[in-house]
């Protein structure tokens, strides 16, 4: 099962993975995702690290608390999914660049 696997490189591989993970976290802060809910009545923008950086709410929703809550929940769920999908994609890309079986 582990034929050809060079265990002596395991420490080096782990260090590379940690460095890549730190790089990805920093890069994630520069990526922005925007979702709209309610046909644009709510616009939510977050970075790849999951930090909300902008929120726009149409004035018409300020008098309809229930709709506002529903649309905010929808927008937050959508943006969280986008961020998670991006993290998974980056992790798969990171793993694709490393060869644990040596050269």
WOFEN-V95765 format. One record per pair of residues at least 24 apart in sequence whose ideal C-beta (glycine too) atoms are under 8 Angstrom apart, sorted by the first residue. I is the first residue (numbers start at 0). GAP is how many residues later the second one is. If there is no record, write none. Layout:
i | gap
I | GAP
I | GAP
This chain:
i | gap
3 | 97
3 | 98
4 | 95
4 | 96
4 | 97
5 | 94
5 | 95
5 | 96
8 | 91
8 | 93
9 | 90
12 | 85
12 | 87
15 | 82
16 | 77
16 | 81
19 | 74
19 | 77
20 | 73
23 | 63
23 | 66
23 | 67
23 | 70
24 | 24
27 | 58
27 | 59
27 | 62
30 | 55
32 | 46
32 | 49
32 | 50
32 | 53
33 | 45
34 | 40
34 | 43
34 | 44
34 | 47
35 | 39
36 | 34
36 | 35
36 | 37
36 | 38
36 | 41
37 | 29
37 | 33
37 | 36
40 | 30
41 | 26
41 | 29
41 | 30
41 | 32
41 | 33
42 | 32
43 | 28
43 | 31
43 | 32
43 | 34
43 | 35
44 | 34
45 | 33
45 | 37
47 | 35
47 | 38
47 | 39
49 | 30
49 | 33
